[in-house]
Amino acid sequence: MPDLALLLQTHIYLAILLGGLFEGETVVVLAGYAAHQGHASWWSVTLFAAAVNALVDQTWYLLGRWRGERVLERFPAVAEKVEKLRPRLLGHRRWLIFALRFSYGLRVAGPVALGIARVPLAEFLVLNLLAALVWASLFTGLGYVFGLALLNLLDEARQHEGRIALLILLAGGLGWLYVRRR
């Protein structure tokens, strides 16, 4: 069985890269947790996650801008979401650039729609980078704090090991009696 700590140390950035291409949040939270465990620097995983996710969104934006109709033909589910976003694009585009990163199900459709709507490239680039940095900081921070909370919980549990073991034995015994009586 491979050593999990060694896998995290040697492949954490590859995991962030692949996670950014597919889903993102879970991998970035785990990267924050790995940073808490000392397998990487929190700053490095946060900045890398932000860069990867900004690049992915920038790519979808550029595809929408240069080949929008082809993207919509190829991905009907994206086309449906783009149509729902279109009425909101002009009046709220800056807010949308930022908020779409946090919107499950719109992470692809949002940048494509903004590209099709010809939102200025520089505007999208700057707001996309800022949103990616906030997003990555939040999710790696959650992983880091989760690691700290888990360690505190385990430390607290160690102080009550005897009581916890007694409760587990008691619950097991009562369960055994219940099944035996039935």
C-alpha positions as CSV (number, residue, x, y, z in Angstrom):
1,M,0.0,0.0,0.0
2,P,1.5,3.4,-1.0
3,D,2.3,6.0,1.7
4,L,-0.4,8.6,1.5
5,A,1.9,11.4,2.9
6,L,4.4,10.6,0.2
7,L,1.7,10.6,-2.5
8,L,0.5,14.0,-1.3
9,Q,4.0,15.5,-1.2
10,T,4.9,14.3,-4.7
11,H,1.6,14.7,-6.6
12,I,-0.3,17.5,-4.9
13,Y,0.2,19.9,-7.8
14,L,-0.8,17.3,-10.3
15,A,-4.0,16.6,-8.3
16,I,-4.8,20.4,-8.2
17,L,-4.2,20.6,-12.0
18,L,-6.4,17.6,-12.8
19,G,-9.0,18.8,-10.2
20,G,-9.1,22.2,-11.9
21,L,-9.8,20.6,-15.2
22,F,-12.8,18.6,-13.9
23,E,-14.3,19.7,-10.6
24,G,-12.0,21.7,-8.4
25,E,-13.4,22.4,-5.0
26,T,-12.9,19.0,-3.4
27,V,-9.3,18.7,-4.6
28,V,-8.5,22.3,-3.5
29,V,-10.0,21.6,0.0
30,L,-7.8,18.5,0.2
31,A,-4.8,20.5,-0.9
32,G,-5.5,22.9,2.0
33,Y,-5.6,20.0,4.3
34,A,-2.4,18.6,2.9
35,A,-0.8,22.1,3.5
36,H,-2.0,21.9,7.1
37,Q,-0.3,18.5,7.4
38,G,3.0,20.1,6.2
39,H,3.0,18.4,2.8
40,A,3.1,21.7,0.9
41,S,3.0,25.4,1.6
42,W,-0.5,26.9,2.0
43,W,0.5,29.8,-0.2
44,S,1.9,27.6,-2.9
45,V,-1.2,25.4,-3.2
46,T,-3.5,28.4,-3.0
47,L,-1.7,30.4,-5.7
48,F,-1.4,27.3,-7.9
49,A,-5.1,26.4,-7.5
50,A,-6.0,30.0,-8.3
51,A,-3.8,30.0,-11.4
52,V,-5.1,26.7,-12.7
53,N,-8.7,27.6,-12.2
54,A,-8.3,31.1,-13.7
55,L,-6.6,29.5,-16.7
56,V,-9.4,27.0,-17.2
57,D,-12.1,29.8,-17.0
58,Q,-10.0,32.0,-19.3
59,T,-9.8,29.2,-21.8
60,W,-13.6,28.7,-21.7
61,Y,-14.1,32.5,-22.1
62,L,-11.8,32.6,-25.2
63,L,-13.6,29.6,-26.7
64,G,-16.9,31.4,-26.2
65,R,-15.5,34.5,-27.7
66,W,-13.9,32.9,-30.8
67,R,-15.9,29.8,-31.3
68,G,-19.1,30.4,-29.2
69,E,-21.6,28.9,-31.6
70,R,-19.5,25.7,-32.1
71,V,-19.2,25.3,-28.3
72,L,-22.9,25.6,-27.9
73,E,-23.6,23.1,-30.7
74,R,-21.1,20.6,-29.2
75,F,-22.3,21.0,-25.6
76,P,-26.1,21.3,-25.5
77,A,-26.2,21.4,-21.7
78,V,-23.8,24.4,-21.8
79,A,-26.0,26.1,-24.4
80,E,-29.1,25.8,-22.2
81,K,-27.3,27.4,-19.3
82,V,-25.8,30.2,-21.5
83,E,-29.3,31.1,-22.7
84,K,-30.4,31.5,-19.1
85,L,-27.5,33.7,-18.3
86,R,-27.8,36.0,-21.4
87,P,-30.4,38.4,-20.0
88,R,-28.2,39.1,-16.9
89,L,-24.9,39.6,-18.8
90,L,-25.1,43.2,-19.8
91,G,-26.3,44.8,-16.6
92,H,-24.4,42.6,-14.1
93,R,-21.4,41.3,-16.0
94,R,-18.7,42.4,-13.5
95,W,-20.6,40.8,-10.7
96,L,-21.2,37.7,-12.8
97,I,-17.5,37.3,-13.6
98,F,-16.8,37.1,-9.9
99,A,-19.9,35.2,-8.7
100,L,-19.9,32.5,-11.4
101,R,-16.8,30.9,-9.9
102,F,-18.9,30.1,-6.9
103,S,-21.9,28.9,-8.8
104,Y,-22.2,25.2,-9.1
105,G,-23.2,24.1,-12.6
106,L,-22.2,27.5,-14.2
107,R,-18.5,27.2,-14.1
108,V,-18.2,26.4,-17.8
109,A,-21.4,28.1,-19.1
110,G,-20.5,31.5,-17.4
111,P,-17.2,32.1,-19.1
112,V,-18.5,30.8,-22.4
113,A,-21.5,33.2,-22.2
114,L,-19.3,36.1,-21.2
115,G,-17.0,35.3,-24.2
116,I,-20.0,35.2,-26.6
117,A,-21.3,38.5,-25.2
118,R,-17.9,40.0,-26.0
119,V,-17.1,41.2,-22.5
120,P,-13.8,43.0,-22.9
121,L,-10.9,40.6,-22.5
122,A,-8.9,42.8,-20.1
123,E,-12.0,43.2,-17.8
124,F,-12.6,39.4,-17.8
125,L,-9.0,38.6,-17.2
126,V,-8.6,40.9,-14.2
127,L,-11.9,40.0,-12.5
128,N,-11.3,36.3,-13.3
129,L,-7.9,36.4,-11.6
130,L,-9.3,38.2,-8.5
131,A,-12.2,35.7,-8.3
132,A,-9.9,32.7,-8.7
133,L,-7.6,34.0,-5.9
134,V,-10.6,34.6,-3.5
135,W,-12.0,31.2,-4.5
136,A,-8.7,29.3,-4.0
137,S,-8.0,31.1,-0.7
138,L,-11.5,30.2,0.6
139,F,-11.3,26.5,-0.3
140,T,-7.7,25.9,0.7
141,G,-8.4,27.8,3.8
142,L,-11.4,25.5,4.6
143,G,-9.1,22.5,4.1
144,Y,-6.4,24.0,6.3
145,V,-8.9,24.9,9.1
146,F,-10.6,21.5,8.8
147,G,-7.1,20.0,9.4
148,L,-6.7,22.1,12.5
149,A,-10.2,21.3,13.7
150,L,-9.7,17.6,13.2
151,L,-6.4,17.7,15.2
152,N,-8.2,19.6,18.0
153,L,-11.0,17.1,18.0
154,L,-8.6,14.2,18.2
155,D,-6.7,15.9,21.0
156,E,-9.9,16.4,22.9
157,A,-10.9,12.8,22.3
158,R,-7.6,11.5,23.6
159,Q,-8.5,13.2,27.0
160,H,-11.7,11.1,27.2
161,E,-10.5,7.8,25.7
162,G,-11.6,5.8,28.7
163,R,-15.1,7.2,28.6
164,I,-15.4,6.9,24.9
165,A,-14.2,3.2,25.0
166,L,-16.7,2.5,27.8
167,L,-19.6,4.1,25.8
168,I,-18.6,2.1,22.7
169,L,-18.6,-1.1,24.7
170,L,-21.9,-0.3,26.3
171,A,-23.5,0.6,23.0
172,G,-22.2,-2.6,21.5
173,G,-23.4,-4.7,24.4
174,L,-26.8,-3.1,24.3
175,G,-27.0,-3.7,20.6
176,W,-26.0,-7.3,21.0
177,L,-28.6,-7.8,23.7
178,Y,-31.3,-6.2,21.5
179,V,-30.4,-8.5,18.6
180,R,-30.2,-11.5,20.9
181,R,-33.7,-10.8,22.4
182,R,-35.3,-10.4,19.0
